Amino acid sequence: MSGKYEAVIGLEVHAQLQTLSKLFCGDSTTFGAEPNTHVSAITLGHPGTLPKTNKLAIEYAIKMGIACNCEIELHNYFARKNYFYPDLPKGYQISQHTTPICKNGYITITTSVEEKNILLNRIHLEEDAGKSIHDIYEDATCVDLNRAGTPLIEIVTEPCLQNSDEAYQYLTELRKLVRWIEICDGNMEEGSLRCDANISIRLKGEKKLGTRVEVKNLNSIRNVKKAIDFEIERMINVVESGGTITQQTKSFDTATDTTFAIRDKEEANDYRYFADPDLAPFHLTENFIQQIQSSLPALPQQLIKSLQEKYLLSEYDAKQLCDDKVTVNYFFATASENKNYKAIANWLIGPIKQYLNDEGTSFENIFLQPKILAALIQIIDEGKINFSVAATKLLPVLMKENIEPLVLAESLNLIQVSNVADIDIWVNEVITAMPDKVAEYKKGKKGLIGLFVGEVKKRSKGKADPKLVTTLLEEKLK
């Protein structure tokens, strides 16, 4: 970005709520069904049908509001938002307008520079539209109404983000949060989490916002970052060349990492909002909100602090464990069996995570029981086996079979040799076999100690206690 300019970015995120039925009727919300099979007279907007509000959707919206430090609106109603949707049969969308259920609030992010609160304007409830499909026929558009009426929350930030990195971190935290409190699966590829980015630039020091461009329906966090970077650079080039930025609605081309205009947008749209006459207003009580708050799990920021203070983990380890709720819960389950908290964190962040990644799975599907991992760490701490052998020889078996680690180590003849006499023989063999390296070591190349230890490891087939090996080598090489 040119040093003369600064970007101003606001994000609007639509999150599909994980209710079994739609916002105003009992039609299923299951993803992937045959087109137009999850529809009823209400979804199809037939005259005379009466919608009924999904109570669980309201609870989920309140959960998100509490998690985002919002004020919860006690007196709510739904409004009709009138404009043409080819894939919403009623001809209007039911949304919240003057009374968003959640107001203000923030989500905290950590950038490479600072910790920052991304301010929210509102979180409101609305129904989703259906899906228009343009690539089946050359001369016709197909409409699938299965998604029409699915409950959404729209999370709207203030225009307070300054670059694509902040947007990336914010969306990462937001997706983690909706998954953490189990209100949305966060699957951007399936469209259950979608982002619109509003982007403008202005001269540094200016207070007035520049002309904005809205990039719609970005379906991955990486694409949001790319779209923002492209638009900022494009806008600067337009201004620097003497042009004028046009307020537009745009889409993102993933093949070229560029944006293209869908339509020019007027300054204001007359959606003719009015309270939906078929839906009664809903009023919340403080007691109802308190019940929802008490049902929330501990949130990531709270757990990161607890892991540092109670379990004495580093900030890095704590944040890695809190990447998702399943992982940190696995840590707590293991920590109840073994007090070597640092070792547990190392295993979860290191070898176990690597194994799961290689297998294309996650902690949600892990076979290894916490008590087995605790037992594995115990025999390492007791010197019966070393970490390297445990990670390469035992872990792959334990990830598939429920066996006591000590029994497995014994059956594979991997119990560590700590007998000085046995190790002394291997050490002497290595020193005798490598006279040139011994001479180099004695001349000051102390880094060669790792080579000697490795050779002893080979001769012992990994069974020699590496600490004892190092001690004996250093004594003999003086």
Secondary structure, 3 states (H helix, E strand, C coil): CCCCEEEEEEEEEEEECCCCECCCCCCECCCCCCCCCCCCCCCCCCCCCCCCCCHHHHHHHHHHHHHCCCEECCEECCEEEECCCCCCCCCEEEECCCCCCEECCEEEEECCCCEEEEEEEEEEEEECCCEEECCCCCCCCEEECCCCCCEEEEEEECCCECCHHHHHHHHHHHHHHHHHCCCCCCCCCCCCEEEEEEEEEEECCCCCCCCCEEEEEECCHHHHHHHHHHHHHHHHHHHHCCCCCCCEEEEEECCCCEEEEEEECCCCCCCCCEECCCCCCEECCHHHHHHHHHHCCCCHHHHHHHHHHCCCCCHHHHHHHCCCHHHHHHHHHHHCCCCCHHHHHHHHHHHHHHHHHHCCCCHHHCCCCHHHHHHHHHHHHCCCCCHHHHHHHHHHHHCCCCCCHHHHHHHCCCCCECCHHHHHHHHHHHHHHCHHHHHHHHCCCHHHHHHHHHHHHHHCCCCECHHHHHHHHHHHCC
